[in-house]
Amino acid sequence: MMRVTVESYPARRQQTVELPIGATGLDLLKTLHLAPDAHLLVRDESPLPLDEPLVDGQRVRVIPVVSGGG
């Protein structure tokens, strides 16, 4: 197992999630019960592809996607 620290926006709530080795961003969103088409993952200052494996000890921000029209 590996641990990933997740910071959820806009609340800036932080939690640690345990995932199996080799888990991806998509696995993380599933564990958090969040829709992948409604959330962005950010590592450092770059978007994290949903199919990219996560690394033990990694910090990931989860940002909801907001859209609208006028």
LUMLUMDREN-2810 file (N, C-alpha, C; in Angstrom, 1 decimal):
<atoms>
<atom><aa>M</aa><ch>A</ch><at>N</at><xx>0.8</xx><yy>-1.2</yy><zz>0.0</zz></atom>
<atom><aa>M</aa><ch>A</ch><at>CA</at><xx>0.0</xx><yy>0.0</yy><zz>0.0</zz></atom>
<atom><aa>M</aa><ch>A</ch><at>C</at><xx>0.9</xx><yy>1.2</yy><zz>0.0</zz></atom>
<atom><aa>M</aa><ch>A</ch><at>N</at><xx>0.3</xx><yy>2.3</yy><zz>-0.5</zz></atom>
<atom><aa>M</aa><ch>A</ch><at>CA</at><xx>1.0</xx><yy>3.6</yy><zz>-0.5</zz></atom>
<atom><aa>M</aa><ch>A</ch><at>C</at><xx>0.0</xx><yy>4.7</yy><zz>0.0</zz></atom>
<atom><aa>R</aa><ch>A</ch><at>N</at><xx>0.6</xx><yy>5.8</yy><zz>0.5</zz></atom>
<atom><aa>R</aa><ch>A</ch><at>CA</at><xx>-0.2</xx><yy>6.9</yy><zz>1.0</zz></atom>
<atom><aa>R</aa><ch>A</ch><at>C</at><xx>0.0</xx><yy>8.1</yy><zz>0.1</zz></atom>
<atom><aa>V</aa><ch>A</ch><at>N</at><xx>-1.1</xx><yy>8.7</yy><zz>-0.2</zz></atom>
<atom><aa>V</aa><ch>A</ch><at>CA</at><xx>-1.2</xx><yy>9.9</yy><zz>-1.0</zz></atom>
<atom><aa>V</aa><ch>A</ch><at>C</at><xx>-1.9</xx><yy>11.0</yy><zz>-0.2</zz></atom>
<atom><aa>T</aa><ch>A</ch><at>N</at><xx>-1.3</xx><yy>12.2</yy><zz>-0.1</zz></atom>
<atom><aa>T</aa><ch>A</ch><at>CA</at><xx>-2.0</xx><yy>13.3</yy><zz>0.6</zz></atom>
<atom><aa>T</aa><ch>A</ch><at>C</at><xx>-2.8</xx><yy>14.0</yy><zz>-0.4</zz></atom>
<atom><aa>V</aa><ch>A</ch><at>N</at><xx>-4.1</xx><yy>14.2</yy><zz>0.0</zz></atom>
<atom><aa>V</aa><ch>A</ch><at>CA</at><xx>-5.0</xx><yy>14.9</yy><zz>-0.9</zz></atom>
<atom><aa>V</aa><ch>A</ch><at>C</at><xx>-5.5</xx><yy>16.2</yy><zz>-0.3</zz></atom>
<atom><aa>E</aa><ch>A</ch><at>N</at><xx>-5.4</xx><yy>17.3</yy><zz>-1.1</zz></atom>
<atom><aa>E</aa><ch>A</ch><at>CA</at><xx>-5.9</xx><yy>18.5</yy><zz>-0.6</zz></atom>
<atom><aa>E</aa><ch>A</ch><at>C</at><xx>-7.1</xx><yy>18.9</yy><zz>-1.5</zz></atom>
<atom><aa>S</aa><ch>A</ch><at>N</at><xx>-8.3</xx><yy>18.9</yy><zz>-0.9</zz></atom>
<atom><aa>S</aa><ch>A</ch><at>CA</at><xx>-9.5</xx><yy>19.2</yy><zz>-1.7</zz></atom>
<atom><aa>S</aa><ch>A</ch><at>C</at><xx>-9.9</xx><yy>20.6</yy><zz>-1.7</zz></atom>
<atom><aa>Y</aa><ch>A</ch><at>N</at><xx>-10.2</xx><yy>21.1</yy><zz>-2.9</zz></atom>
<atom><aa>Y</aa><ch>A</ch><at>CA</at><xx>-10.5</xx><yy>22.6</yy><zz>-3.0</zz></atom>
<atom><aa>Y</aa><ch>A</ch><at>C</at><xx>-12.0</xx><yy>22.6</yy><zz>-3.3</zz></atom>
<atom><aa>P</aa><ch>A</ch><at>N</at><xx>-12.7</xx><yy>23.7</yy><zz>-3.0</zz></atom>
<atom><aa>P</aa><ch>A</ch><at>CA</at><xx>-12.2</xx><yy>25.0</yy><zz>-2.5</zz></atom>
<atom><aa>P</aa><ch>A</ch><at>C</at><xx>-12.1</xx><yy>25.0</yy><zz>-0.9</zz></atom>
<atom><aa>A</aa><ch>A</ch><at>N</at><xx>-12.5</xx><yy>23.9</yy><zz>-0.3</zz></atom>
<atom><aa>A</aa><ch>A</ch><at>CA</at><xx>-12.5</xx><yy>23.9</yy><zz>1.2</zz></atom>
<atom><aa>A</aa><ch>A</ch><at>C</at><xx>-11.1</xx><yy>23.8</yy><zz>1.8</zz></atom>
<atom><aa>R</aa><ch>A</ch><at>N</at><xx>-10.1</xx><yy>23.4</yy><zz>1.0</zz></atom>
<atom><aa>R</aa><ch>A</ch><at>CA</at><xx>-8.7</xx><yy>23.2</yy><zz>1.4</zz></atom>
<atom><aa>R</aa><ch>A</ch><at>C</at><xx>-8.7</xx><yy>22.2</yy><zz>2.6</zz></atom>
<atom><aa>R</aa><ch>A</ch><at>N</at><xx>-9.5</xx><yy>21.1</yy><zz>2.4</zz></atom>
<atom><aa>R</aa><ch>A</ch><at>CA</at><xx>-9.5</xx><yy>20.0</yy><zz>3.4</zz></atom>
<atom><aa>R</aa><ch>A</ch><at>C</at><xx>-8.4</xx><yy>19.1</yy><zz>3.0</zz></atom>
<atom><aa>Q</aa><ch>A</ch><at>N</at><xx>-7.6</xx><yy>18.6</yy><zz>3.9</zz></atom>
<atom><aa>Q</aa><ch>A</ch><at>CA</at><xx>-6.5</xx><yy>17.7</yy><zz>3.7</zz></atom>
<atom><aa>Q</aa><ch>A</ch><at>C</at><xx>-6.7</xx><yy>16.4</yy><zz>4.3</zz></atom>
<atom><aa>Q</aa><ch>A</ch><at>N</at><xx>-6.4</xx><yy>15.3</yy><zz>3.6</zz></atom>
<atom><aa>Q</aa><ch>A</ch><at>CA</at><xx>-6.6</xx><yy>13.9</yy><zz>4.1</zz></atom>
<atom><aa>Q</aa><ch>A</ch><at>C</at><xx>-5.5</xx><yy>13.1</yy><zz>3.5</zz></atom>
<atom><aa>T</aa><ch>A</ch><at>N</at><xx>-5.2</xx><yy>12.0</yy><zz>4.1</zz></atom>
<atom><aa>T</aa><ch>A</ch><at>CA</at><xx>-4.3</xx><yy>11.0</yy><zz>3.6</zz></atom>
<atom><aa>T</aa><ch>A</ch><at>C</at><xx>-5.1</xx><yy>9.8</yy><zz>3.2</zz></atom>
<atom><aa>V</aa><ch>A</ch><at>N</at><xx>-4.8</xx><yy>9.3</yy><zz>2.0</zz></atom>
<atom><aa>V</aa><ch>A</ch><at>CA</at><xx>-5.6</xx><yy>8.2</yy><zz>1.4</zz></atom>
<atom><aa>V</aa><ch>A</ch><at>C</at><xx>-4.6</xx><yy>7.0</yy><zz>1.1</zz></atom>
<atom><aa>E</aa><ch>A</ch><at>N</at><xx>-5.0</xx><yy>5.8</yy><zz>1.5</zz></atom>
<atom><aa>E</aa><ch>A</ch><at>CA</at><xx>-4.1</xx><yy>4.6</yy><zz>1.2</zz></atom>
<atom><aa>E</aa><ch>A</ch><at>C</at><xx>-4.7</xx><yy>4.0</yy><zz>0.0</zz></atom>
<atom><aa>L</aa><ch>A</ch><at>N</at><xx>-3.8</xx><yy>3.7</yy><zz>-1.0</zz></atom>
<atom><aa>L</aa><ch>A</ch><at>CA</at><xx>-4.1</xx><yy>3.1</yy><zz>-2.2</zz></atom>
<atom><aa>L</aa><ch>A</ch><at>C</at><xx>-3.1</xx><yy>2.0</yy><zz>-2.5</zz></atom>
<atom><aa>P</aa><ch>A</ch><at>N</at><xx>-3.5</xx><yy>1.0</yy><zz>-3.4</zz></atom>
<atom><aa>P</aa><ch>A</ch><at>CA</at><xx>-2.5</xx><yy>0.0</yy><zz>-3.7</zz></atom>
<atom><aa>P</aa><ch>A</ch><at>C</at><xx>-1.4</xx><yy>0.5</yy><zz>-4.6</zz></atom>
<atom><aa>I</aa><ch>A</ch><at>N</at><xx>-0.2</xx><yy>-0.1</yy><zz>-4.5</zz></atom>
<atom><aa>I</aa><ch>A</ch><at>CA</at><xx>0.9</xx><yy>0.3</yy><zz>-5.3</zz></atom>
<atom><aa>I</aa><ch>A</ch><at>C</at><xx>0.5</xx><yy>0.3</yy><zz>-6.8</zz></atom>
<atom><aa>G</aa><ch>A</ch><at>N</at><xx>0.8</xx><yy>1.3</yy><zz>-7.6</zz></atom>
<atom><aa>G</aa><ch>A</ch><at>CA</at><xx>0.4</xx><yy>1.4</yy><zz>-9.0</zz></atom>
<atom><aa>G</aa><ch>A</ch><at>C</at><xx>-0.9</xx><yy>2.0</yy><zz>-9.3</zz></atom>
<atom><aa>A</aa><ch>A</ch><at>N</at><xx>-1.6</xx><yy>2.5</yy><zz>-8.2</zz></atom>
<atom><aa>A</aa><ch>A</ch><at>CA</at><xx>-2.9</xx><yy>3.1</yy><zz>-8.4</zz></atom>
<atom><aa>A</aa><ch>A</ch><at>C</at><xx>-2.7</xx><yy>4.4</yy><zz>-9.2</zz></atom>
<atom><aa>T</aa><ch>A</ch><at>N</at><xx>-3.7</xx><yy>4.8</yy><zz>-10.0</zz></atom>
<atom><aa>T</aa><ch>A</ch><at>CA</at><xx>-3.7</xx><yy>6.0</yy><zz>-10.8</zz></atom>
<atom><aa>T</aa><ch>A</ch><at>C</at><xx>-4.5</xx><yy>7.1</yy><zz>-10.2</zz></atom>
<atom><aa>G</aa><ch>A</ch><at>N</at><xx>-4.5</xx><yy>8.2</yy><zz>-10.9</zz></atom>
<atom><aa>G</aa><ch>A</ch><at>CA</at><xx>-5.4</xx><yy>9.3</yy><zz>-10.5</zz></atom>
<atom><aa>G</aa><ch>A</ch><at>C</at><xx>-6.8</xx><yy>9.0</yy><zz>-10.5</zz></atom>
<atom><aa>L</aa><ch>A</ch><at>N</at><xx>-7.2</xx><yy>8.2</yy><zz>-11.5</zz></atom>
<atom><aa>L</aa><ch>A</ch><at>CA</at><xx>-8.6</xx><yy>7.7</yy><zz>-11.6</zz></atom>
<atom><aa>L</aa><ch>A</ch><at>C</at><xx>-9.0</xx><yy>6.8</yy><zz>-10.4</zz></atom>
<atom><aa>D</aa><ch>A</ch><at>N</at><xx>-8.0</xx><yy>6.0</yy><zz>-10.0</zz></atom>
<atom><aa>D</aa><ch>A</ch><at>CA</at><xx>-8.3</xx><yy>5.2</yy><zz>-8.8</zz></atom>
<atom><aa>D</aa><ch>A</ch><at>C</at><xx>-8.5</xx><yy>6.0</yy><zz>-7.6</zz></atom>
<atom><aa>L</aa><ch>A</ch><at>N</at><xx>-7.7</xx><yy>7.1</yy><zz>-7.5</zz></atom>
<atom><aa>L</aa><ch>A</ch><at>CA</at><xx>-7.8</xx><yy>8.1</yy><zz>-6.4</zz></atom>
<atom><aa>L</aa><ch>A</ch><at>C</at><xx>-9.2</xx><yy>8.7</yy><zz>-6.4</zz></atom>
<atom><aa>L</aa><ch>A</ch><at>N</at><xx>-9.7</xx><yy>9.2</yy><zz>-7.5</zz></atom>
<atom><aa>L</aa><ch>A</ch><at>CA</at><xx>-11.0</xx><yy>9.8</yy><zz>-7.6</zz></atom>
<atom><aa>L</aa><ch>A</ch><at>C</at><xx>-12.1</xx><yy>8.8</yy><zz>-7.2</zz></atom>
<atom><aa>K</aa><ch>A</ch><at>N</at><xx>-12.0</xx><yy>7.5</yy><zz>-7.7</zz></atom>
<atom><aa>K</aa><ch>A</ch><at>CA</at><xx>-12.9</xx><yy>6.5</yy><zz>-7.3</zz></atom>
<atom><aa>K</aa><ch>A</ch><at>C</at><xx>-13.0</xx><yy>6.3</yy><zz>-5.8</zz></atom>
<atom><aa>T</aa><ch>A</ch><at>N</at><xx>-11.8</xx><yy>6.2</yy><zz>-5.2</zz></atom>
<atom><aa>T</aa><ch>A</ch><at>CA</at><xx>-11.7</xx><yy>6.0</yy><zz>-3.7</zz></atom>
<atom><aa>T</aa><ch>A</ch><at>C</at><xx>-12.4</xx><yy>7.2</yy><zz>-3.0</zz></atom>
<atom><aa>L</aa><ch>A</ch><at>N</at><xx>-12.2</xx><yy>8.4</yy><zz>-3.5</zz></atom>
<atom><aa>L</aa><ch>A</ch><at>CA</at><xx>-12.9</xx><yy>9.6</yy><zz>-2.9</zz></atom>
<atom><aa>L</aa><ch>A</ch><at>C</at><xx>-14.3</xx><yy>9.7</yy><zz>-3.3</zz></atom>
<atom><aa>H</aa><ch>A</ch><at>N</at><xx>-14.8</xx><yy>8.8</yy><zz>-4.1</zz></atom>
<atom><aa>H</aa><ch>A</ch><at>CA</at><xx>-16.2</xx><yy>8.9</yy><zz>-4.6</zz></atom>
<atom><aa>H</aa><ch>A</ch><at>C</at><xx>-16.5</xx><yy>10.2</yy><zz>-5.3</zz></atom>
<atom><aa>L</aa><ch>A</ch><at>N</at><xx>-15.6</xx><yy>10.6</yy><zz>-6.2</zz></atom>
<atom><aa>L</aa><ch>A</ch><at>CA</at><xx>-15.7</xx><yy>11.8</yy><zz>-7.0</zz></atom>
<atom><aa>L</aa><ch>A</ch><at>C</at><xx>-15.8</xx><yy>11.5</yy><zz>-8.5</zz></atom>
<atom><aa>A</aa><ch>A</ch><at>N</at><xx>-16.5</xx><yy>12.2</yy><zz>-9.2</zz></atom>
<atom><aa>A</aa><ch>A</ch><at>CA</at><xx>-16.7</xx><yy>12.0</yy><zz>-10.7</zz></atom>
<atom><aa>A</aa><ch>A</ch><at>C</at><xx>-15.4</xx><yy>12.4</yy><zz>-11.4</zz></atom>
<atom><aa>P</aa><ch>A</ch><at>N</at><xx>-14.8</xx><yy>11.6</yy><zz>-12.2</zz></atom>
<atom><aa>P</aa><ch>A</ch><at>CA</at><xx>-13.6</xx><yy>12.0</yy><zz>-12.9</zz></atom>
<atom><aa>P</aa><ch>A</ch><at>C</at><xx>-13.8</xx><yy>13.1</yy><zz>-14.0</zz></atom>
<atom><aa>D</aa><ch>A</ch><at>N</at><xx>-15.0</xx><yy>13.2</yy><zz>-14.5</zz></atom>
<atom><aa>D</aa><ch>A</ch><at>CA</at><xx>-15.3</xx><yy>14.2</yy><zz>-15.5</zz></atom>
<atom><aa>D</aa><ch>A</ch><at>C</at><xx>-15.6</xx><yy>15.6</yy><zz>-14.8</zz></atom>
<atom><aa>A</aa><ch>A</ch><at>N</at><xx>-15.7</xx><yy>15.6</yy><zz>-13.5</zz></atom>
<atom><aa>A</aa><ch>A</ch><at>CA</at><xx>-16.0</xx><yy>16.9</yy><zz>-12.8</zz></atom>
<atom><aa>A</aa><ch>A</ch><at>C</at><xx>-14.9</xx><yy>17.3</yy><zz>-11.9</zz></atom>
<atom><aa>H</aa><ch>A</ch><at>N</at><xx>-13.7</xx><yy>16.7</yy><zz>-12.0</zz></atom>
<atom><aa>H</aa><ch>A</ch><at>CA</at><xx>-12.6</xx><yy>17.1</yy><zz>-11.1</zz></atom>
<atom><aa>H</aa><ch>A</ch><at>C</at><xx>-11.3</xx><yy>17.0</yy><zz>-11.8</zz></atom>
<atom><aa>L</aa><ch>A</ch><at>N</at><xx>-10.4</xx><yy>17.9</yy><zz>-11.5</zz></atom>
<atom><aa>L</aa><ch>A</ch><at>CA</at><xx>-9.0</xx><yy>18.0</yy><zz>-12.0</zz></atom>
<atom><aa>L</aa><ch>A</ch><at>C</at><xx>-8.1</xx><yy>17.6</yy><zz>-10.9</zz></atom>
<atom><aa>L</aa><ch>A</ch><at>N</at><xx>-7.0</xx><yy>16.9</yy><zz>-11.2</zz></atom>
<atom><aa>L</aa><ch>A</ch><at>CA</at><xx>-6.0</xx><yy>16.5</yy><zz>-10.3</zz></atom>
<atom><aa>L</aa><ch>A</ch><at>C</at><xx>-4.8</xx><yy>17.4</yy><zz>-10.7</zz></atom>
<atom><aa>V</aa><ch>A</ch><at>N</at><xx>-4.1</xx><yy>17.9</yy><zz>-9.6</zz></atom>
<atom><aa>V</aa><ch>A</ch><at>CA</at><xx>-2.9</xx><yy>18.8</yy><zz>-9.9</zz></atom>
<atom><aa>V</aa><ch>A</ch><at>C</at><xx>-1.8</xx><yy>18.3</yy><zz>-8.9</zz></atom>
<atom><aa>R</aa><ch>A</ch><at>N</at><xx>-0.7</xx><yy>18.1</yy><zz>-9.5</zz></atom>
<atom><aa>R</aa><ch>A</ch><at>CA</at><xx>0.5</xx><yy>17.7</yy><zz>-8.8</zz></atom>
<atom><aa>R</aa><ch>A</ch><at>C</at><xx>1.5</xx><yy>18.9</yy><zz>-9.0</zz></atom>
<atom><aa>D</aa><ch>A</ch><at>N</at><xx>2.1</xx><yy>19.4</yy><zz>-7.9</zz></atom>
<atom><aa>D</aa><ch>A</ch><at>CA</at><xx>2.9</xx><yy>20.6</yy><zz>-8.0</zz></atom>
<atom><aa>D</aa><ch>A</ch><at>C</at><xx>2.1</xx><yy>21.7</yy><zz>-8.6</zz></atom>
<atom><aa>E</aa><ch>A</ch><at>N</at><xx>2.4</xx><yy>22.2</yy><zz>-9.8</zz></atom>
<atom><aa>E</aa><ch>A</ch><at>CA</at><xx>1.7</xx><yy>23.2</yy><zz>-10.5</zz></atom>
<atom><aa>E</aa><ch>A</ch><at>C</at><xx>1.1</xx><yy>22.7</yy><zz>-11.9</zz></atom>
<atom><aa>S</aa><ch>A</ch><at>N</at><xx>1.2</xx><yy>21.3</yy><zz>-12.1</zz></atom>
<atom><aa>S</aa><ch>A</ch><at>CA</at><xx>0.8</xx><yy>20.8</yy><zz>-13.4</zz></atom>
<atom><aa>S</aa><ch>A</ch><at>C</at><xx>-0.3</xx><yy>19.8</yy><zz>-13.2</zz></atom>
<atom><aa>P</aa><ch>A</ch><at>N</at><xx>-1.2</xx><yy>19.8</yy><zz>-14.2</zz></atom>
<atom><aa>P</aa><ch>A</ch><at>CA</at><xx>-2.3</xx><yy>18.8</yy><zz>-14.2</zz></atom>
<atom><aa>P</aa><ch>A</ch><at>C</at><xx>-1.7</xx><yy>17.4</yy><zz>-14.2</zz></atom>
<atom><aa>L</aa><ch>A</ch><at>N</at><xx>-2.4</xx><yy>16.5</yy><zz>-13.5</zz></atom>
<atom><aa>L</aa><ch>A</ch><at>CA</at><xx>-2.0</xx><yy>15.1</yy><zz>-13.4</zz></atom>
<atom><aa>L</aa><ch>A</ch><at>C</at><xx>-3.0</xx><yy>14.3</yy><zz>-14.2</zz></atom>
<atom><aa>P</aa><ch>A</ch><at>N</at><xx>-2.5</xx><yy>13.6</yy><zz>-15.3</zz></atom>
<atom><aa>P</aa><ch>A</ch><at>CA</at><xx>-3.3</xx><yy>12.7</yy><zz>-16.1</zz></atom>
<atom><aa>P</aa><ch>A</ch><at>C</at><xx>-4.0</xx><yy>11.6</yy><zz>-15.2</zz></atom>
<atom><aa>L</aa><ch>A</ch><at>N</at><xx>-5.2</xx><yy>11.3</yy><zz>-15.5</zz></atom>
<atom><aa>L</aa><ch>A</ch><at>CA</at><xx>-5.9</xx><yy>10.3</yy><zz>-14.7</zz></atom>
<atom><aa>L</aa><ch>A</ch><at>C</at><xx>-5.3</xx><yy>8.9</yy><zz>-14.8</zz></atom>
<atom><aa>D</aa><ch>A</ch><at>N</at><xx>-4.6</xx><yy>8.7</yy><zz>-15.9</zz></atom>
<atom><aa>D</aa><ch>A</ch><at>CA</at><xx>-4.1</xx><yy>7.3</yy><zz>-16.1</zz></atom>
<atom><aa>D</aa><ch>A</ch><at>C</at><xx>-2.6</xx><yy>7.2</yy><zz>-15.6</zz></atom>
<atom><aa>E</aa><ch>A</ch><at>N</at><xx>-2.1</xx><yy>8.3</yy><zz>-15.1</zz></atom>
<atom><aa>E</aa><ch>A</ch><at>CA</at><xx>-0.7</xx><yy>8.2</yy><zz>-14.6</zz></atom>
<atom><aa>E</aa><ch>A</ch><at>C</at><xx>-0.6</xx><yy>7.6</yy><zz>-13.2</zz></atom>
<atom><aa>P</aa><ch>A</ch><at>N</at><xx>0.3</xx><yy>6.7</yy><zz>-13.0</zz></atom>
<atom><aa>P</aa><ch>A</ch><at>CA</at><xx>0.4</xx><yy>6.1</yy><zz>-11.6</zz></atom>
<atom><aa>P</aa><ch>A</ch><at>C</at><xx>0.9</xx><yy>7.1</yy><zz>-10.6</zz></atom>
<atom><aa>L</aa><ch>A</ch><at>N</at><xx>0.3</xx><yy>7.0</yy><zz>-9.4</zz></atom>
<atom><aa>L</aa><ch>A</ch><at>CA</at><xx>0.7</xx><yy>7.9</yy><zz>-8.3</zz></atom>
<atom><aa>L</aa><ch>A</ch><at>C</at><xx>1.9</xx><yy>7.3</yy><zz>-7.6</zz></atom>
<atom><aa>V</aa><ch>A</ch><at>N</at><xx>2.5</xx><yy>8.1</yy><zz>-6.8</zz></atom>
<atom><aa>V</aa><ch>A</ch><at>CA</at><xx>3.8</xx><yy>7.7</yy><zz>-6.1</zz></atom>
<atom><aa>V</aa><ch>A</ch><at>C</at><xx>3.5</xx><yy>7.8</yy><zz>-4.6</zz></atom>
<atom><aa>D</aa><ch>A</ch><at>N</at><xx>4.1</xx><yy>6.9</yy><zz>-3.8</zz></atom>
<atom><aa>D</aa><ch>A</ch><at>CA</at><xx>3.9</xx><yy>6.9</yy><zz>-2.3</zz></atom>
<atom><aa>D</aa><ch>A</ch><at>C</at><xx>4.5</xx><yy>8.3</yy><zz>-1.8</zz></atom>
<atom><aa>G</aa><ch>A</ch><at>N</at><xx>3.7</xx><yy>8.9</yy><zz>-1.0</zz></atom>
<atom><aa>G</aa><ch>A</ch><at>CA</at><xx>4.1</xx><yy>10.2</yy><zz>-0.4</zz></atom>
<atom><aa>G</aa><ch>A</ch><at>C</at><xx>3.7</xx><yy>11.4</yy><zz>-1.2</zz></atom>
<atom><aa>Q</aa><ch>A</ch><at>N</at><xx>3.1</xx><yy>11.2</yy><zz>-2.3</zz></atom>
<atom><aa>Q</aa><ch>A</ch><at>CA</at><xx>2.8</xx><yy>12.3</yy><zz>-3.3</zz></atom>
<atom><aa>Q</aa><ch>A</ch><at>C</at><xx>1.7</xx><yy>13.1</yy><zz>-2.7</zz></atom>
<atom><aa>R</aa><ch>A</ch><at>N</at><xx>1.7</xx><yy>14.4</yy><zz>-3.0</zz></atom>
<atom><aa>R</aa><ch>A</ch><at>CA</at><xx>0.6</xx><yy>15.4</yy><zz>-2.6</zz></atom>
<atom><aa>R</aa><ch>A</ch><at>C</at><xx>-0.1</xx><yy>15.7</yy><zz>-3.9</zz></atom>
<atom><aa>V</aa><ch>A</ch><at>N</at><xx>-1.4</xx><yy>15.6</yy><zz>-3.9</zz></atom>
<atom><aa>V</aa><ch>A</ch><at>CA</at><xx>-2.3</xx><yy>15.9</yy><zz>-5.0</zz></atom>
<atom><aa>V</aa><ch>A</ch><at>C</at><xx>-3.4</xx><yy>16.8</yy><zz>-4.6</zz></atom>
<atom><aa>R</aa><ch>A</ch><at>N</at><xx>-3.7</xx><yy>17.9</yy><zz>-5.4</zz></atom>
<atom><aa>R</aa><ch>A</ch><at>CA</at><xx>-4.8</xx><yy>18.7</yy><zz>-5.2</zz></atom>
<atom><aa>R</aa><ch>A</ch><at>C</at><xx>-6.0</xx><yy>18.2</yy><zz>-6.1</zz></atom>
<atom><aa>V</aa><ch>A</ch><at>N</at><xx>-7.2</xx><yy>18.2</yy><zz>-5.5</zz></atom>
<atom><aa>V</aa><ch>A</ch><at>CA</at><xx>-8.4</xx><yy>17.8</yy><zz>-6.2</zz></atom>
<atom><aa>V</aa><ch>A</ch><at>C</at><xx>-9.2</xx><yy>19.1</yy><zz>-6.3</zz></atom>
<atom><aa>I</aa><ch>A</ch><at>N</at><xx>-9.4</xx><yy>19.5</yy><zz>-7.6</zz></atom>
<atom><aa>I</aa><ch>A</ch><at>CA</at><xx>-10.1</xx><yy>20.8</yy><zz>-7.9</zz></atom>
<atom><aa>I</aa><ch>A</ch><at>C</at><xx>-11.4</xx><yy>20.5</yy><zz>-8.7</zz></atom>
<atom><aa>P</aa><ch>A</ch><at>N</at><xx>-12.6</xx><yy>20.9</yy><zz>-8.2</zz></atom>
<atom><aa>P</aa><ch>A</ch><at>CA</at><xx>-13.8</xx><yy>20.7</yy><zz>-9.0</zz></atom>
<atom><aa>P</aa><ch>A</ch><at>C</at><xx>-13.8</xx><yy>21.6</yy><zz>-10.2</zz></atom>
<atom><aa>V</aa><ch>A</ch><at>N</at><xx>-14.3</xx><yy>21.0</yy><zz>-11.3</zz></atom>
<atom><aa>V</aa><ch>A</ch><at>CA</at><xx>-14.4</xx><yy>21.8</yy><zz>-12.6</zz></atom>
<atom><aa>V</aa><ch>A</ch><at>C</at><xx>-15.7</xx><yy>22.5</yy><zz>-12.6</zz></atom>
<atom><aa>V</aa><ch>A</ch><at>N</at><xx>-15.7</xx><yy>23.8</yy><zz>-12.8</zz></atom>
<atom><aa>V</aa><ch>A</ch><at>CA</at><xx>-16.9</xx><yy>24.6</yy><zz>-12.8</zz></atom>
<atom><aa>V</aa><ch>A</ch><at>C</at><xx>-17.1</xx><yy>25.2</yy><zz>-14.2</zz></atom>
<atom><aa>S</aa><ch>A</ch><at>N</at><xx>-18.2</xx><yy>25.0</yy><zz>-14.7</zz></atom>
<atom><aa>S</aa><ch>A</ch><at>CA</at><xx>-18.5</xx><yy>25.5</yy><zz>-16.0</zz></atom>
<atom><aa>S</aa><ch>A</ch><at>C</at><xx>-19.9</xx><yy>26.2</yy><zz>-16.0</zz></atom>
<atom><aa>G</aa><ch>A</ch><at>N</at><xx>-20.1</xx><yy>27.0</yy><zz>-17.0</zz></atom>
<atom><aa>G</aa><ch>A</ch><at>CA</at><xx>-21.4</xx><yy>27.7</yy><zz>-17.1</zz></atom>
<atom><aa>G</aa><ch>A</ch><at>C</at><xx>-21.5</xx><yy>28.4</yy><zz>-18.4</zz></atom>
<atom><aa>G</aa><ch>A</ch><at>N</at><xx>-22.6</xx><yy>28.9</yy><zz>-18.7</zz></atom>
<atom><aa>G</aa><ch>A</ch><at>CA</at><xx>-22.8</xx><yy>29.7</yy><zz>-19.9</zz></atom>
<atom><aa>G</aa><ch>A</ch><at>C</at><xx>-23.6</xx><yy>30.9</yy><zz>-19.7</zz></atom>
<atom><aa>G</aa><ch>A</ch><at>N</at><xx>-23.6</xx><yy>31.7</yy><zz>-20.7</zz></atom>
<atom><aa>G</aa><ch>A</ch><at>CA</at><xx>-24.3</xx><yy>33.0</yy><zz>-20.5</zz></atom>
<atom><aa>G</aa><ch>A</ch><at>C</at><xx>-25.3</xx><yy>33.2</yy><zz>-21.6</zz></atom>
</atoms>
